[in-house]
């Protein structure tokens, strides 16, 4: 009888264990998914915040002239990463246009992994809000900036320091709550 009881207990323990393993895995997944809820997936950390802009030298889509870090020396500006193939760029374009129209700071474009002719046609159709546009057809400068994809926008102060990065579209909320306070903070901090 004791032997039968021990075999039954061992058998029941294995059965219970087999039933508990999937339950534990399921509850673990539920917990991990719950932890991810409510987090803003657009908040991607950037190692470049408060660091100098990476060195670059690219042609202008508008003039063909070379644009490099020295082009922007002493001025705060936005660098908006966009492409004609990017549907979110089309969504954000009216906001970029409105921001540029206000003349708060210059807005430069970084045309990312795009064809020049396609980018020019896109600008002709939707309008060109940019002071100038850098051509990054291979995406190498985008890599140096830590670009995940288009659109992304960088706020760069007059000393060439990246102060903020927005992943995804510019919208009235992130312009008001993120960009404008930083523009006011860093507007007059140019070191000569």
N, C-alpha and C positions, 0 to 999 in steps of 0.2 A: 504494500500500500504506500509506504514512504517513497519507494522507487517511482511509482506511478505519479505521485504528487510532484516529485522533483522534475520528472519529465514534462508534466503538464505545466509547471511554473516556467521552466526553460522555454517550452514551446510558446507559452503566452507572452513571455518577455520578448521573444523574437518577433512575434506577431505585433505586439505593441510597438516595438522598435521600428518595424517596417511601416507601420501606420504613422508614427510620429515624425519620421524623417521627411516625408513630403510636406507635412504640416509645418514643420520648422522652416523648411525651405520656402514655402509659400508665405509664411509670416515674415520672414526676412525680406523677401521681395516687396511685400506690402510696406514694410517699414522704410526701405530704401526709396521706393516711389513716393511715399508720403514726405520724406525729407526733401525731395526734389520739388514738390509742389510749392508754389508761392515764391520760388526763387526766380529772379529776372534772368532769363537765359541770354539776354543781350549784354549783361555785365561780364565781359571777358577781361580778365586782368591783362595789363600791358606792362611789360618790363621797361618800356621806354618813357613812361610818365615821369616827368621831372628830369629827363635826360635830354642831351642835345639831339637834334634831328640827325638822322644818318646822312653821311655824305652822299650826294647824288649829282648827276649831270645828265639832263635829258632834253630832247628837242621839244619845242613848243608846237602844239597842234595848230595854233593860230598863225604864228610868224615863221616857224621853222628854226628860229634862233635857239641857241643852247640856254637852258635855265639850270642854275645850280644853287647851292646854299647861299652864295653871296648875293643872289638876286633879291633875296628877302631880308637881307641884313637891316636891322633896326625897325622892322615893322611886324606887328602882330597880324596873324592871318589864319584863316581856316584852310585846310587842305582836305578837299572832298574827293574821296575815291569813288569813281563811277565807271560805268561801261554801258554801251548801247545794248548789250545782250542781257542786262540786269533788269528784271521786272521791278524790283524794289527801288531801283534808281529812278524809274519813271514815276513811281508813287511819290518819292521824296522831292522830285525836281521842282514842283511849285514852291515848296518850302525853301529850297536852296535859292531859287529865284527871288523870293520875297526877302530873304535875309540879305542877299547881295544888293537888292534895290535900296535897302535902308542905309547902305554905306557905313555900317558900324565899323567893320574891318574888311579888308579885301578877302575875296573867296577865290582860291585857286583850285583847279581841278587836276586830279591825277587819273588820266584815262587808262584803265587797268585791263591788260590782256585783251585788247580790242584792235580792230582794224581801223586805220585812219579814215578811210572813205566812209565806213559805216558810222563812225563817231561823228564825223562832220555832217552827214545826212541826218543823224539823230538830233544834233544841235540845231540844224536848220528847221527841223520839224517842231521841236519843243522850245527852242530859244537857248541862247548862251548867256548864263548869268556870271560866268567866270571872268576874272581879271585876265587870266591866262590859263592854259591847260598844258600839263606835262604829259608826254606820251611814254607810257610804260608798257609797251606791247608784249614784252617777255615776262612782266611781273616781277622782275628782280628787285626794283626799288620797293615795290609793295612788300616783298619778303623782308627787306631791311627794316621796313616800318612795322612789321608784324601783322600785316593785313591778312585777315581770314577770308575775306571776300568783299564784294561790293554790295551795298554802299557802306563806307566807313568815313568818319570825319575826325580830323585831328585839329585841335586848337594849339597853335604854336605862338609863343610870345616873341617879342622883339629881340630877345637874346638867342633865338633859335632853340628854345627849350620846349619840348612837347608837354603841354599842361593838361590835356584831356583828350580822350578818345571816345567816340560814340560809335558803337557797332550797330548797324542797321540804319533805318531812315532817320533823318532829321525831322522833328515834328515840333509843334508849338510848345509842348511840355518840356522836351529836353533842351530846346533853345532857351526857354525862360528859366528853367530850374537848374540846368547844368552849365550851359555856355555863358549866358549873360553875367552871372555872378563871377565867373572866372575871368571874363573879359574885363570887367570892372576892376577886379583885383590886380591883374597883371598889365593893364593898359599902360601905366607909366613907370614900368620897372626896367626900362632899357638901360643896360650897362654899356657905356661908351668905351 
